[in-house]
């Protein structure tokens, strides 16, 4: 059966040609129009395409696939996903603007909405409580204002931003560095299921692709490409989030950064971005202001709730005001509060039982 008897299979066949990159593929489509005409072309027609090597052109003519397209299509359907090709009306318009857009997307979940402005949120995989709280708050705020959140479903900041957006009934997209059938990290299975139910998981990699390190910088350009701007929350100078920020600038997207403590190593990358001209933001409204968007301040019907603290006596209030979103050691609390060690430990235990603070390893406490 010809591969183009099913249009989806034709696009998958194009994807399965070894050595055929996105830029060369886009040039092929610009000349021939669709995969069927590309596979009907002879070698003389193909070798004139910019960026297409002779050996790759030979593979197209000989239909040499790294994975059988029909088998791949069966795998896509088996895992409950679908194919969105570059010419599909539901292919994101913003993604078509970048230099090397994916020729097709594997999508699991709802259709990608055309009328939603998306903002990328990226950051540390091992954030402080401050970083996690900031990402969740910003993700939730964006969702409440009618914007969507794009991230990579990594643990840490990515996951917090996704959960925040889901809590506000917003649309969130997780761009995977694996096949659409693989959840990575495995601990995010519940998050992946929630996104597939209320948003969308997308990937440009074939079904079954493992989480290889080379895949994640590749997928980062899709996160920024889908977005009007990218927010960086808690990133060091060596963080992959700075790569995403650089890609965003290349793609003419805005870059935002959440400031952190000057004493926190985790925020050095964010502070570097701010020094280089990234917009300093504290909440989602700052993002919309910078994007020049109008938004409705009326609350949506979501799970957003302001934190309600239990009643505190004077000693608890002193310690609560002392402790912030960055961990504080019990010795610092004792000194700053001018408390006896036993008294401080007793108050901290009482506050922990009330759910006002929590203890982290090493006798440090955080709200």
ChimeraX attribute file (.defattr): number of C-alpha atoms within 10 A of each C-alpha:
attribute: neighborCount
match mode: 1-to-1
recipient: residues
	/A:1	6
	/A:2	9
	/A:3	19
	/A:4	17
	/A:5	10
	/A:6	12
	/A:7	15
	/A:8	19
	/A:9	22
	/A:10	22
	/A:11	23
	/A:12	27
	/A:13	26
	/A:14	22
	/A:15	25
	/A:16	20
	/A:17	19
	/A:18	15
	/A:19	15
	/A:20	19
	/A:21	17
	/A:22	17
	/A:23	17
	/A:24	17
	/A:25	22
	/A:26	18
	/A:27	15
	/A:28	21
	/A:29	17
	/A:30	11
	/A:31	13
	/A:32	16
	/A:33	13
	/A:34	18
	/A:35	22
	/A:36	18
	/A:37	13
	/A:38	20
	/A:39	21
	/A:40	12
	/A:41	14
	/A:42	14
	/A:43	15
	/A:44	10
	/A:45	13
	/A:46	22
	/A:47	16
	/A:48	13
	/A:49	17
	/A:50	12
	/A:51	16
	/A:52	19
	/A:53	15
	/A:54	15
	/A:55	12
	/A:56	18
	/A:57	24
	/A:58	15
	/A:59	17
	/A:60	24
	/A:61	15
	/A:62	12
	/A:63	15
	/A:64	15
	/A:65	16
	/A:66	12
	/A:67	15
	/A:68	14
	/A:69	21
	/A:70	18
	/A:71	11
	/A:72	18
	/A:73	20
	/A:74	11
	/A:75	16
	/A:76	22
	/A:77	11
	/A:78	11
	/A:79	13
	/A:80	12
	/A:81	21
	/A:82	19
	/A:83	23
	/A:84	22
	/A:85	19
	/A:86	21
	/A:87	14
	/A:88	10
	/A:89	10
	/A:90	13
	/A:91	20
	/A:92	17
	/A:93	13
	/A:94	17
	/A:95	20
	/A:96	16
	/A:97	13
	/A:98	19
	/A:99	14
	/A:100	17
	/A:101	21
	/A:102	24
	/A:103	22
	/A:104	22
	/A:105	22
	/A:106	21
	/A:107	24
	/A:108	25
	/A:109	20
	/A:110	16
	/A:111	13
	/A:112	19
	/A:113	15
	/A:114	12
	/A:115	8
	/A:116	13
	/A:117	18
	/A:118	26
	/A:119	28
	/A:120	32
	/A:121	31
	/A:122	32
	/A:123	35
	/A:124	23
	/A:125	20
	/A:126	15
	/A:127	20
	/A:128	20
	/A:129	16
	/A:130	18
	/A:131	27
	/A:132	23
	/A:133	17
	/A:134	22
	/A:135	32
	/A:136	23
	/A:137	21
	/A:138	28
	/A:139	33
	/A:140	30
	/A:141	24
	/A:142	27
	/A:143	26
	/A:144	27
	/A:145	20
	/A:146	19
	/A:147	22
	/A:148	27
	/A:149	32
	/A:150	29
	/A:151	29
	/A:152	27
	/A:153	28
	/A:154	25
	/A:155	18
	/A:156	20
	/A:157	30
	/A:158	26
	/A:159	25
	/A:160	28
	/A:161	33
	/A:162	34
	/A:163	24
	/A:164	27
	/A:165	30
	/A:166	26
	/A:167	18
	/A:168	22
	/A:169	21
	/A:170	25
	/A:171	25
	/A:172	30
	/A:173	29
	/A:174	27
	/A:175	25
	/A:176	29
	/A:177	28
	/A:178	24
	/A:179	20
	/A:180	26
	/A:181	22
	/A:182	18
	/A:183	21
	/A:184	19
	/A:185	12
	/A:186	12
	/A:187	11
	/A:188	15
	/A:189	13
	/A:190	11
	/A:191	19
	/A:192	24
	/A:193	16
	/A:194	18
	/A:195	24
	/A:196	20
	/A:197	13
	/A:198	16
	/A:199	26
	/A:200	23
	/A:201	29
	/A:202	27
	/A:203	24
	/A:204	26
	/A:205	20
	/A:206	21
	/A:207	19
	/A:208	14
	/A:209	16
	/A:210	16
	/A:211	16
	/A:212	9
	/A:213	10
	/A:214	9
	/A:215	16
	/A:216	16
	/A:217	15
	/A:218	15
	/A:219	22
	/A:220	24
	/A:221	26
	/A:222	28
	/A:223	28
	/A:224	34
	/A:225	32
	/A:226	27
	/A:227	25
	/A:228	18
	/A:229	25
	/A:230	32
	/A:231	30
	/A:232	28
	/A:233	31
	/A:234	34
	/A:235	30
	/A:236	20
	/A:237	16
	/A:238	10
	/A:239	17
	/A:240	18
	/A:241	26
	/A:242	20
	/A:243	14
	/A:244	28
	/A:245	27
	/A:246	18
	/A:247	22
	/A:248	26
	/A:249	16
	/A:250	14
	/A:251	19
	/A:252	15
	/A:253	19
	/A:254	20
	/A:255	26
	/A:256	26
	/A:257	28
	/A:258	25
	/A:259	21
	/A:260	20
	/A:261	13
	/A:262	10
	/A:263	8
	/A:264	12
	/A:265	13
	/A:266	23
	/A:267	26
	/A:268	21
	/A:269	24
	/A:270	28
	/A:271	23
	/A:272	17
	/A:273	23
	/A:274	18
	/A:275	11
	/A:276	9
	/A:277	12
	/A:278	21
	/A:279	18
	/A:280	21
	/A:281	20
	/A:282	15
	/A:283	17
	/A:284	19
	/A:285	18
	/A:286	15
	/A:287	24
	/A:288	16
	/A:289	12
	/A:290	14
	/A:291	12
	/A:292	9
	/A:293	10
	/A:294	10
	/A:295	13
	/A:296	9
	/A:297	9
	/A:298	8
	/A:299	10
	/A:300	14
	/A:301	9
	/A:302	14
	/A:303	12
	/A:304	16
	/A:305	6
	/A:306	6
	/A:307	6
	/A:308	7
	/A:309	9
	/A:310	10
	/A:311	9
	/A:312	13
	/A:313	8
	/A:314	9
	/A:315	14
	/A:316	17
	/A:317	13
	/A:318	14
	/A:319	19
	/A:320	17
	/A:321	9
	/A:322	15
	/A:323	19
	/A:324	15
	/A:325	16
	/A:326	17
	/A:327	18
	/A:328	18
	/A:329	16
	/A:330	18
	/A:331	15
	/A:332	13
	/A:333	21
	/A:334	17
	/A:335	12
	/A:336	12
	/A:337	14
	/A:338	10
	/A:339	14
	/A:340	10
	/A:341	13
	/A:342	10
	/A:343	11
	/A:344	21
	/A:345	17
	/A:346	11
	/A:347	14
	/A:348	23
	/A:349	14
	/A:350	14
	/A:351	20
	/A:352	16
	/A:353	11
	/A:354	14
	/A:355	12
	/A:356	17
	/A:357	20
	/A:358	16
	/A:359	17
	/A:360	12
	/A:361	6
	/A:362	8
	/A:363	12
	/A:364	17
	/A:365	21
	/A:366	21
	/A:367	20
